[in-house]
Amino acid sequence: MIALSGLSKAYGSIDTSLLIVLKNIHLDISEGEFVAIMGPSGSGKSTLLNVIGCLDSFDAGDYRFNQQSVSAMSKDALAEHRLLNIGFVFQSFNLIAELTALQNAELPMLYTRLNKSDRQIRAKDQLSQLGLADRLTHKPTELSGGQQQRVAIARALINDPKVLIADEPTGSLDTETSVDIMNLFQSLHASGKTIVMVTHEEDIAAFATRIVRMRDGKIVSYRKKQ
């Protein structure tokens, strides 16, 4: 599904100071995999995740999603690709404080052709599947950290994306809640969802089926779980 070949990215310029954050990355991720990307601070793991999620560009190499060149996509095509094919889950949840759980979960559908009634039905169903049927009208400040992350996951899943991108999804949660969220990720993976996750925690990465380790902008290990 995801094929990266010779991918490189740098910030800055030769005239000032050039910081190379990704160096000749080669990585294939198959449909239905659950991949954890690990590495020390500054290793390039979050930049790699952002490139995979099409939130960031790259300077050299090739990125193909289902055999389609990402770099060849127009601005509009890239936006549609992100909307329909990729769901995002962030460490800080990124919920809109003024909106209810239902309204937050609905947000990605505002850019589709679904009418308001259909959007609400789908959002209610997705939140209910994640155990939030009694929290639909609650705003983020009225929810626990785990509940907020479940709303964020509902939002990420609402358009049934092909890939779920998660950047430190348990970084703001306590240990017990982290395990609950990772059990949810495992259930999503078991149902066939492709997941690519960045984490710095070994016990969280252990939930994945493959661990990719990075250092100094390079991939140094592709270990699969036995």
TORDREN-574085 format. One line per field, with one value per residue (C-alpha): x, y, z; residue in three letters. Coordinates in nm, 2 decimals. Each point is the difference from the previous one (the first is absolute). Layout:
REM TORDREN-574085
xx: X; ... .
yy: Y; ... .
zz: Z; ... .
type: ALA; ... .
REM end
This chain:
REM TORDREN-574085
xx: 0.00; 0.28; 0.33; 0.28; 0.31; 0.31; -0.20; 0.19; -0.10; 0.19; -0.08; 0.18; 0.23; 0.36; 0.04; -0.10; 0.00; -0.13; -0.16; -0.05; -0.27; -0.07; 0.28; -0.07; -0.30; -0.12; -0.32; -0.29; -0.32; -0.25; -0.38; -0.11; 0.33; 0.04; 0.34; 0.16; 0.28; 0.25; 0.31; 0.16; -0.09; 0.12; 0.02; -0.26; -0.28; -0.27; 0.11; -0.02; -0.35; -0.10; 0.13; -0.19; -0.31; 0.06; 0.01; 0.36; 0.18; 0.34; 0.29; 0.12; -0.11; -0.34; -0.31; -0.28; -0.33; -0.18; 0.24; -0.09; 0.27; -0.07; 0.24; -0.19; -0.33; -0.14; -0.07; -0.37; 0.06; 0.24; -0.26; -0.26; 0.25; 0.06; -0.38; -0.11; 0.30; 0.18; -0.13; 0.21; 0.03; 0.22; 0.15; -0.18; -0.33; -0.05; -0.37; -0.18; -0.09; -0.32; -0.15; -0.16; 0.13; -0.25; 0.09; 0.38; -0.05; -0.21; 0.27; 0.17; -0.34; -0.07; 0.23; -0.20; -0.34; -0.18; -0.29; -0.03; -0.23; 0.22; 0.31; -0.16; -0.12; 0.35; 0.17; -0.24; 0.06; 0.38; 0.00; -0.23; 0.23; 0.28; -0.20; -0.11; -0.38; -0.07; 0.26; -0.13; -0.08; 0.30; 0.27; 0.37; 0.04; -0.28; 0.18; 0.29; 0.32; -0.09; -0.34; 0.15; 0.23; -0.29; -0.18; 0.32; 0.01; -0.36; 0.07; 0.30; -0.21; -0.31; 0.07; 0.12; 0.36; 0.24; 0.27; -0.01; 0.29; 0.07; 0.27; 0.07; -0.37; 0.06; 0.25; -0.26; -0.16; 0.07; 0.11; -0.34; -0.17; 0.29; -0.05; -0.38; 0.08; 0.26; -0.25; -0.24; 0.28; 0.05; -0.37; 0.01; 0.30; -0.17; -0.29; 0.24; 0.10; 0.35; 0.17; 0.33; 0.09; 0.29; 0.08; 0.30; -0.14; 0.11; -0.31; -0.22; 0.20; -0.04; -0.37; 0.11; 0.09; 0.31; 0.24; 0.20; 0.29; 0.16; 0.32; 0.15; -0.26; 0.06; -0.19; 0.23; -0.24; -0.32; -0.07; -0.33; -0.15; 0.05 .
yy: 0.00; 0.24; 0.00; 0.24; -0.01; 0.21; 0.26; 0.30; 0.32; 0.30; 0.33; 0.33; 0.06; -0.04; 0.38; 0.00; -0.33; -0.32; -0.26; -0.33; -0.18; -0.30; -0.17; -0.25; -0.17; -0.33; -0.13; -0.22; -0.03; -0.26; 0.03; -0.12; 0.05; 0.16; 0.18; 0.19; 0.25; 0.05; 0.20; 0.26; 0.37; 0.15; -0.33; 0.10; -0.22; 0.27; 0.15; -0.34; -0.04; 0.34; -0.08; -0.33; 0.19; 0.26; 0.27; 0.08; -0.01; -0.16; 0.11; -0.32; -0.35; -0.15; -0.06; -0.22; -0.07; -0.29; 0.03; 0.37; 0.26; 0.24; 0.26; 0.00; 0.09; 0.35; 0.21; -0.08; -0.37; -0.01; 0.16; -0.25; -0.29; 0.12; 0.04; -0.34; -0.23; 0.11; 0.05; 0.19; -0.05; 0.24; 0.00; 0.32; -0.12; 0.32; 0.02; 0.33; 0.12; 0.17; -0.31; -0.30; -0.35; -0.06; 0.32; -0.07; -0.35; 0.15; 0.24; -0.20; -0.07; 0.38; -0.02; -0.29; -0.01; -0.15; 0.20; 0.10; -0.28; -0.27; 0.16; -0.01; -0.36; -0.11; 0.20; -0.14; -0.35; 0.04; 0.16; -0.27; -0.27; 0.16; 0.00; 0.36; -0.03; 0.19; 0.28; 0.13; 0.35; 0.04; 0.24; -0.09; 0.16; -0.22; -0.32; -0.19; -0.03; -0.35; 0.11; 0.30; -0.24; -0.23; 0.30; 0.08; -0.36; 0.02; 0.31; -0.17; -0.30; 0.18; -0.01; -0.36; 0.08; -0.26; 0.10; 0.12; 0.23; 0.04; 0.23; -0.09; -0.09; -0.09; 0.28; 0.20; -0.30; -0.19; -0.37; -0.16; 0.23; -0.05; -0.38; 0.05; 0.22; -0.25; -0.29; 0.21; 0.04; -0.37; -0.06; 0.24; -0.18; -0.34; 0.14; 0.07; 0.36; 0.10; 0.19; 0.20; 0.13; 0.20; -0.06; 0.02; -0.26; -0.36; -0.14; 0.19; -0.10; -0.36; 0.02; 0.03; -0.29; 0.17; 0.25; 0.23; 0.17; 0.33; 0.18; 0.32; 0.01; -0.36; -0.33; -0.24; -0.29; -0.14; -0.28; -0.19; -0.15; -0.38 .
zz: 0.00; 0.10; -0.19; 0.08; -0.21; 0.06; 0.19; 0.13; 0.17; 0.13; 0.16; -0.06; -0.30; -0.10; 0.03; 0.36; 0.19; -0.15; 0.24; -0.16; 0.19; -0.23; -0.18; -0.28; 0.16; -0.15; 0.16; -0.11; 0.20; -0.11; 0.04; 0.34; 0.17; 0.34; 0.00; 0.29; -0.08; 0.28; 0.06; 0.22; -0.01; -0.33; -0.18; -0.26; 0.10; 0.03; -0.33; -0.17; 0.14; -0.13; -0.34; 0.00; 0.10; -0.27; 0.26; -0.11; -0.33; -0.09; -0.20; -0.18; -0.06; -0.07; 0.20; -0.15; 0.17; -0.16; -0.29; -0.06; 0.02; 0.29; -0.14; -0.33; 0.17; -0.04; 0.31; -0.03; -0.06; 0.30; 0.23; -0.12; 0.06; 0.36; 0.06; -0.13; 0.04; 0.32; 0.36; 0.25; 0.38; 0.20; 0.35; 0.09; -0.14; -0.21; 0.08; -0.03; 0.35; -0.10; -0.18; 0.15; -0.05; -0.27; -0.18; 0.03; -0.15; -0.29; -0.11; -0.28; -0.15; -0.05; -0.31; -0.15; -0.17; 0.30; 0.13; 0.36; 0.10; -0.15; 0.16; 0.35; -0.04; -0.11; 0.28; 0.27; -0.12; 0.00; 0.35; 0.13; -0.14; 0.21; 0.32; -0.01; -0.07; 0.33; -0.08; -0.33; 0.13; 0.23; -0.09; 0.03; 0.34; 0.13; -0.11; 0.15; -0.20; -0.12; -0.11; -0.19; -0.18; -0.09; -0.15; -0.19; -0.12; -0.10; -0.20; -0.17; -0.09; -0.11; -0.38; 0.02; -0.10; -0.14; 0.25; 0.36; 0.09; 0.37; 0.15; 0.36; 0.06; 0.36; 0.08; 0.21; 0.17; 0.32; -0.02; 0.05; -0.26; -0.24; 0.01; -0.06; -0.31; -0.13; 0.04; -0.21; -0.26; 0.00; -0.06; -0.29; -0.14; 0.05; -0.21; -0.29; 0.06; -0.10; 0.29; 0.00; 0.34; 0.15; 0.36; 0.23; 0.24; -0.04; 0.17; -0.24; -0.30; 0.11; -0.11; -0.36; -0.23; -0.13; 0.16; -0.23; 0.19; -0.11; 0.09; -0.15; -0.28; -0.11; 0.05; 0.19; 0.07; -0.14; 0.26; -0.02; 0.31; 0.03 .
type: MET; ILE; ALA; LEU; SER; GLY; LEU; SER; LYS; ALA; TYR; GLY; SER; ILE; ASP; THR; SER; LEU; LEU; ILE; VAL; LEU; LYS; ASN; ILE; HIS; LEU; ASP; ILE; SER; GLU; GLY; GLU; PHE; VAL; ALA; ILE; MET; GLY; PRO; SER; GLY; SER; GLY; LYS; SER; THR; LEU; LEU; ASN; VAL; ILE; GLY; CYS; LEU; ASP; SER; PHE; ASP; ALA; GLY; ASP; TYR; ARG; PHE; ASN; GLN; GLN; SER; VAL; SER; ALA; MET; SER; LYS; ASP; ALA; LEU; ALA; GLU; HIS; ARG; LEU; LEU; ASN; ILE; GLY; PHE; VAL; PHE; GLN; SER; PHE; ASN; LEU; ILE; ALA; GLU; LEU; THR; ALA; LEU; GLN; ASN; ALA; GLU; LEU; PRO; MET; LEU; TYR; THR; ARG; LEU; ASN; LYS; SER; ASP; ARG; GLN; ILE; ARG; ALA; LYS; ASP; GLN; LEU; SER; GLN; LEU; GLY; LEU; ALA; ASP; ARG; LEU; THR; HIS; LYS; PRO; THR; GLU; LEU; SER; GLY; GLY; GLN; GLN; GLN; ARG; VAL; ALA; ILE; ALA; ARG; ALA; LEU; ILE; ASN; ASP; PRO; LYS; VAL; LEU; ILE; ALA; ASP; GLU; PRO; THR; GLY; SER; LEU; ASP; THR; GLU; THR; SER; VAL; ASP; ILE; MET; ASN; LEU; PHE; GLN; SER; LEU; HIS; ALA; SER; GLY; LYS; THR; ILE; VAL; MET; VAL; THR; HIS; GLU; GLU; ASP; ILE; ALA; ALA; PHE; ALA; THR; ARG; ILE; VAL; ARG; MET; ARG; ASP; GLY; LYS; ILE; VAL; SER; TYR; ARG; LYS; LYS; GLN .
REM end
